Amino acid sequence: MKAIAITRPGGPEVLQLIERADPQAGAGECLIAVEAYGINRPDVLQRKGAYPPPAGASDLPGLEVAGRILAGDAAELAAAGLQIGDAVCALVSGGGYAQLCTAPIVQCLPVPAGWSMVEAASLPETFFTVWSNVFVRAGLQAGETLLIHGGSSGIGVTAIQIAKALGARVIVTVGNASKAEACLQLGADVAINYRERDFVAEVKAATDGLGVNVILDMVAGAYVERNVQCLADDGRLVIIAVQGGLDAKFDAGAVLRRRLTISGSTLRPRSVAFKAGIAQALRDRVWPLLATRQIKPVIYRCLPADQTAAAHALMESGEHVGKIVLSW
């Protein structure tokens, strides 16, 4: 098979098209003929040598794929409501940048009716991440308010749409006016340009001084202190990336007095059983909304697989709104 490999730690140019032996599906896995795959921030970190794959995972990058099932145990597939030949998208721990990829059967979901493979490839990593953090870890409920930092990212556009569809109010921070407008078009109630306005003051104004119930943060660093100021009593902050740095300070007294929760998680090293539970929740709660396109794919650009390096450069430029997808 053809695959895109990281030849050494470095910039986008280290991503090279290679030939690699076909993978074989193990117990509980299926083999997928990949038609499209999404790229994500963890792929960029892995390329730079800062995020090694977990033990047992492929050294090839790529955490989400869409394609057709080529092989797998028929009984295990049937238990998941699948069969050989089905069009699926899947969350994987690595190996997605290839024409063939193995995936745990329980982490495969059917391609939503009427969706293309390119559209389906934009789903798994962000949908699993948003559900596990915003709805499981932080427990966002209908009627509550969610603040999303990086509202125009792949994670952001997913969180906006799911939260709105399930009855929450949504505030986002973005870096320019065009990204703010894109988020508003997707359903965000308030979009704050953090380069021009103080997001703490804007959040307070938008919530009549009460603050938000949940914050999804990909920045960390100095944002943690400001996030604590944005939270309502009993508010929950979930940190899923540290683009702003590892060092943070905050008013611990405010956390105590106002019963705040500060948490964080990474998805890639979690167990197959954990991810299976997320997959089932998505299938029950979110997949029906995809079928009716109440939740829509937001794809900034689709490029051929041999332009994966260009796709990484595009992601690092920060100009995109939504997902960048590669196609074989």
C-alpha positions as a printed NumPy array, in Angstrom:
array([[  0.   ,   0.   ,   0.   ],
       [  0.912,   3.661,  -0.277],
       [  1.241,   5.679,   2.902],
       [  2.474,   9.028,   4.168],
       [  5.303,   8.613,   6.674],
       [  7.187,  10.934,   9.003],
       [ 10.762,  10.418,   7.811],
       [ 12.286,  12.408,  10.713],
       [ 11.064,  15.014,  13.2  ],
       [ 10.655,  18.378,  11.532],
       [  8.528,  20.593,   9.332],
       [  5.846,  19.565,   6.838],
       [  8.514,  18.58 ,   4.299],
       [  9.405,  15.477,   6.359],
       [  6.08 ,  13.905,   5.354],
       [  6.855,  11.621,   2.423],
       [  4.856,   9.241,   0.244],
       [  6.176,   5.691,   0.732],
       [  5.206,   2.077,   0.136],
       [  4.529,  -0.048,   3.207],
       [  3.417,  -3.645,   3.737],
       [ -0.353,  -4.015,   4.038],
       [ -1.536,  -4.148,   7.669],
       [ -3.498,  -7.12 ,   8.949],
       [ -6.561,  -6.859,  11.174],
       [ -6.103,  -8.403,  14.604],
       [ -8.655,  -9.599,  17.133],
       [-11.531,  -7.176,  17.426],
       [-10.315,  -5.155,  14.442],
       [-11.352,  -4.635,  10.85 ],
       [ -9.305,  -3.638,   7.812],
       [-10.49 ,  -0.491,   6.025],
       [ -9.739,   0.536,   2.447],
       [ -9.174,   4.218,   3.164],
       [-10.629,   6.723,   0.733],
       [-10.077,   9.867,   2.811],
       [ -8.477,  10.903,   6.092],
       [ -8.555,  14.004,   8.24 ],
       [ -5.616,  15.816,   9.777],
       [ -5.513,  17.09 ,  13.348],
       [ -3.211,  19.009,  15.701],
       [ -1.866,  15.794,  17.276],
       [ -0.591,  14.796,  13.817],
       [  1.401,  18.031,  13.66 ],
       [  2.836,  17.401,  17.126],
       [  3.757,  13.83 ,  16.176],
       [  5.49 ,  15.09 ,  13.035],
       [  7.574,  17.448,  15.187],
       [  8.563,  14.61 ,  17.519],
       [  6.519,  15.962,  20.431],
       [  3.693,  13.398,  20.544],
       [  4.84 ,   9.798,  20.02 ],
       [  2.182,   7.195,  19.234],
       [  1.035,   5.019,  22.141],
       [  2.455,   1.538,  22.554],
       [  1.211,  -0.839,  19.892],
       [ -0.039,   1.877,  17.541],
       [  1.237,   2.368,  13.997],
       [  4.128,   4.802,  13.591],
       [  2.262,   6.334,  10.654],
       [  0.312,   9.475,  11.567],
       [ -3.44 ,   9.813,  11.211],
       [ -6.237,   9.462,  13.757],
       [ -9.358,   9.325,  11.569],
       [-10.291,   7.63 ,   8.313],
       [-13.25 ,   6.927,   6.079],
       [-13.552,   4.019,   3.673],
       [-15.012,   0.55 ,   3.213],
       [-14.504,  -2.514,   5.397],
       [-12.371,  -5.087,   3.572],
       [-11.944,  -7.712,   6.295],
       [-12.913,  -8.535,   9.84 ],
       [-14.614, -11.207,  11.894],
       [-18.198, -11.442,  10.621],
       [-19.689, -12.067,  14.06 ],
       [-17.827,  -9.158,  15.661],
       [-18.855,  -6.881,  12.795],
       [-22.47 ,  -7.987,  13.093],
       [-22.451,  -7.25 ,  16.815],
       [-21.551,  -3.674,  15.905],
       [-24.225,  -3.504,  13.222],
       [-21.669,  -3.692,  10.412],
       [-20.551,  -6.049,   7.665],
       [-17.792,  -6.363,   5.095],
       [-18.27 ,  -3.765,   2.344],
       [-19.905,  -1.174,   4.6  ],
       [-18.853,   2.45 ,   4.341],
       [-17.528,   3.552,   7.723],
       [-15.524,   6.252,   9.421],
       [-13.26 ,   5.281,  12.291],
       [-11.186,   6.691,  15.107],
       [ -7.729,   5.1  ,  15.179],
       [ -4.608,   5.514,  17.32 ],
       [ -2.376,   5.9  ,  14.283],
       [ -1.922,   4.669,  10.729],
       [ -4.631,   6.797,   9.127],
       [ -2.339,   8.335,   6.486],
       [ -2.424,   5.179,   4.365],
       [ -4.499,   3.376,   1.752],
       [ -5.221,   0.591,   4.255],
       [ -5.77 ,   1.   ,   7.978],
       [ -6.877,  -1.283,  10.793],
       [ -9.373,  -0.03 ,  13.367],
       [-11.117,  -1.5  ,  16.404],
       [-14.55 ,  -2.512,  15.173],
       [-16.202,  -0.769,  18.113],
       [-14.594,   2.521,  17.036],
       [-16.164,   2.358,  13.576],
       [-19.344,   4.254,  12.77 ],
       [-21.432,   4.093,   9.589],
       [-20.956,   6.902,   7.117],
       [-24.053,   9.079,   7.607],
       [-26.648,   8.651,   4.861],
       [-25.915,  10.967,   1.952],
       [-22.455,  11.929,   3.176],
       [-19.345,  11.56 ,   1.015],
       [-16.237,   9.77 ,   2.246],
       [-14.437,  13.111,   2.423],
       [-17.183,  14.496,   4.65 ],
       [-17.181,  11.378,   6.82 ],
       [-13.395,  11.536,   7.271],
       [-13.818,  14.902,   8.984],
       [-15.869,  13.407,  11.821],
       [-14.202,  10.904,  14.185],
       [-11.383,  12.733,  15.99 ],
       [-13.29 ,  15.933,  16.689],
       [-16.633,  14.278,  17.466],
       [-15.113,  11.74 ,  19.87 ],
       [-13.079,  14.53 ,  21.511],
       [-15.979,  16.94 ,  21.898],
       [-18.393,  14.324,  23.2  ],
       [-15.957,  12.842,  25.711],
       [-14.908,  16.232,  27.087],
       [-17.889,  18.568,  26.77 ],
       [-20.703,  16.121,  27.449],
       [-19.112,  13.311,  29.491],
       [-16.328,  14.994,  31.466],
       [-17.9  ,  18.466,  31.789],
       [-21.532,  17.308,  31.685],
       [-22.917,  20.149,  29.563],
       [-26.714,  20.243,  29.824],
       [-29.454,  21.86 ,  27.752],
       [-29.957,  25.436,  28.898],
       [-26.337,  25.873,  30.013],
       [-23.732,  28.09 ,  28.329],
       [-20.543,  26.766,  26.732],
       [-17.445,  28.878,  25.972],
       [-15.204,  27.462,  23.243],
       [-11.713,  28.809,  22.688],
       [-10.7  ,  28.331,  19.059],
       [-14.256,  28.327,  17.768],
       [-13.223,  28.107,  14.112],
       [-10.994,  25.039,  14.554],
       [-12.127,  21.542,  13.698],
       [-12.87 ,  20.952,  17.376],
       [-14.591,  24.315,  17.626],
       [-17.004,  23.96 ,  14.711],
       [-17.943,  20.499,  15.967],
       [-18.553,  21.702,  19.525],
       [-20.664,  24.642,  18.319],
       [-22.984,  22.448,  16.304],
       [-23.429,  19.608,  18.792],
       [-23.933,  21.951,  21.744],
       [-26.513,  24.035,  19.885],
       [-28.334,  20.959,  18.595],
       [-28.617,  19.651,  22.165],
       [-29.967,  22.888,  23.585],
       [-26.981,  24.807,  24.958],
       [-25.988,  28.438,  24.411],
       [-22.561,  28.906,  22.8  ],
       [-19.92 ,  31.631,  23.052],
       [-16.678,  31.348,  21.059],
       [-13.361,  33.144,  20.836],
       [-11.697,  33.557,  17.44 ],
       [ -8.825,  35.512,  15.906],
       [-10.514,  37.643,  13.251],
       [-13.834,  38.964,  11.973],
       [-14.259,  36.41 ,   9.187],
       [-13.827,  33.53 ,  11.619],
       [-16.313,  35.181,  13.969],
       [-18.871,  35.382,  11.177],
       [-18.289,  31.742,  10.222],
       [-18.957,  30.645,  13.808],
       [-22.123,  32.738,  14.   ],
       [-23.333,  31.144,  10.779],
       [-22.826,  27.713,  12.365],
       [-25.042,  28.691,  15.291],
       [-22.779,  30.34 ,  17.885],
       [-24.681,  32.944,  19.88 ],
       [-21.699,  35.214,  20.545],
       [-18.305,  35.375,  18.788],
       [-15.488,  37.332,  20.447],
       [-12.39 ,  38.465,  18.541],
       [ -9.792,  37.931,  21.256],
       [ -7.267,  40.088,  19.373],
       [ -9.482,  43.143,  19.729],
       [-11.587,  42.564,  22.842],
       [-11.087,  41.251,  26.365],
       [-12.875,  37.92 ,  26.292],
       [-13.38 ,  37.905,  30.079],
       [-15.275,  41.202,  29.961],
       [-17.225,  40.092,  26.889],
       [-18.234,  36.792,  28.488],
       [-19.405,  38.6  ,  31.614],
       [-21.425,  41.023,  29.5  ],
       [-22.972,  38.217,  27.451],
       [-24.038,  36.307,  30.576],
       [-25.293,  39.242,  32.675],
       [-22.256,  38.853,  34.917],
       [-22.971,  35.21 ,  35.785],
       [-20.318,  33.538,  33.644],
       [-20.455,  30.329,  31.636],
       [-21.125,  26.804,  32.864],
       [-18.522,  24.979,  30.754],
       [-15.321,  26.029,  28.984],
       [-13.574,  23.94 ,  26.325],
       [ -9.991,  25.2  ,  26.224],
       [ -7.205,  24.316,  23.787],
       [ -4.881,  27.094,  24.955],
       [ -4.113,  26.639,  28.683],
       [ -1.149,  28.73 ,  29.849],
       [ -2.235,  32.23 ,  30.8  ],
       [ -5.794,  31.429,  29.709],
       [ -6.415,  29.283,  32.779],
       [ -6.484,  32.267,  35.133],
       [ -8.846,  34.137,  32.804],
       [-11.024,  31.063,  32.334],
       [-11.561,  30.829,  36.09 ],
       [-12.835,  34.408,  35.954],
       [-15.275,  33.456,  33.171],
       [-16.863,  30.511,  34.979],
       [-20.204,  30.651,  36.746],
       [-20.589,  29.053,  40.173],
       [-20.205,  25.268,  39.829],
       [-18.593,  25.856,  36.432],
       [-16.383,  23.277,  34.706],
       [-13.203,  23.977,  32.738],
       [-11.835,  21.222,  30.488],
       [ -8.371,  21.625,  28.97 ],
       [ -7.662,  19.482,  25.901],
       [ -4.462,  21.1  ,  24.547],
       [ -1.733,  23.449,  25.718],
       [ -1.06 ,  25.669,  22.717],
       [ -0.497,  28.591,  25.109],
       [  2.028,  26.736,  27.252],
       [  2.189,  24.44 ,  30.261],
       [  2.596,  27.007,  33.027],
       [ -0.615,  28.388,  34.514],
       [ -1.711,  30.21 ,  37.632],
       [ -5.194,  30.922,  38.946],
       [ -7.072,  32.056,  42.028],
       [ -7.403,  28.812,  43.975],
       [ -9.598,  30.592,  46.494],
       [-12.153,  31.328,  43.77 ],
       [-12.126,  27.648,  42.818],
       [-12.987,  26.745,  46.394],
       [-15.576,  29.434,  47.069],
       [-17.417,  28.936,  43.782],
       [-17.098,  25.128,  43.592],
       [-15.289,  25.16 ,  40.247],
       [-13.867,  22.097,  38.495],
       [-10.669,  22.221,  36.439],
       [-10.021,  19.092,  34.437],
       [ -8.29 ,  17.857,  31.317],
       [ -7.839,  14.819,  29.132],
       [ -6.215,  13.373,  26.036],
       [ -8.132,  10.893,  23.919],
       [ -5.478,   8.969,  22.003],
       [ -4.151,   6.777,  24.867],
       [ -7.591,   5.929,  26.289],
       [ -8.732,   2.321,  26.143],
       [-10.738,   0.768,  23.339],
       [-13.526,   0.148,  25.855],
       [-13.697,   3.859,  26.702],
       [-13.771,   4.85 ,  23.05 ],
       [-16.414,   2.211,  22.352],
       [-18.683,   3.893,  24.891],
       [-18.165,   7.247,  23.187],
       [-18.867,   5.693,  19.785],
       [-22.159,   4.258,  21.02 ],
       [-23.216,   7.577,  22.54 ],
       [-22.419,   9.362,  19.281],
       [-24.376,   6.794,  17.294],
       [-27.384,   7.211,  19.576],
       [-27.351,  10.971,  20.153],
       [-25.465,  12.639,  17.296],
       [-25.582,  10.402,  14.194],
       [-29.33 ,  11.049,  13.689],
       [-28.523,  14.777,  13.558],
       [-25.884,  14.126,  10.903],
       [-28.325,  12.13 ,   8.792],
       [-30.689,  15.118,   8.659],
       [-27.77 ,  17.565,   8.296],
       [-28.846,  19.465,  11.359],
       [-25.13 ,  19.082,  12.026],
       [-23.081,  19.66 ,   8.87 ],
       [-19.528,  18.931,   7.766],
       [-17.277,  21.99 ,   7.822],
       [-14.423,  21.245,   5.438],
       [-12.062,  24.079,   4.647],
       [-10.143,  22.229,   1.973],
       [ -9.699,  18.732,   0.553],
       [ -6.329,  17.928,  -0.981],
       [ -4.919,  14.78 ,  -2.639],
       [ -2.887,  12.524,  -0.357],
       [  0.395,  13.431,  -2.045],
       [ -0.131,  16.996,  -0.791],
       [ -0.237,  16.03 ,   2.882],
       [  2.788,  18.25 ,   3.588],
       [  0.916,  21.228,   2.129],
       [ -2.079,  20.327,   4.27 ],
       [  0.085,  20.394,   7.402],
       [  1.488,  23.786,   6.414],
       [ -2.058,  25.034,   5.903],
       [ -3.095,  23.822,   9.357],
       [ -0.115,  25.516,  10.966],
       [ -0.939,  28.784,   9.18 ],
       [ -4.155,  28.988,  11.197],
       [ -6.162,  30.374,   8.297],
       [ -8.581,  27.462,   8.073],
       [-12.127,  27.273,   9.399],
       [-13.132,  23.689,  10.136],
       [-11.372,  20.582,   8.876],
       [ -8.663,  19.83 ,   6.338],
       [ -9.118,  16.445,   4.649],
       [ -6.89 ,  14.373,   2.355],
       [ -8.17 ,  11.972,  -0.294],
       [ -6.601,   9.023,  -2.075]])
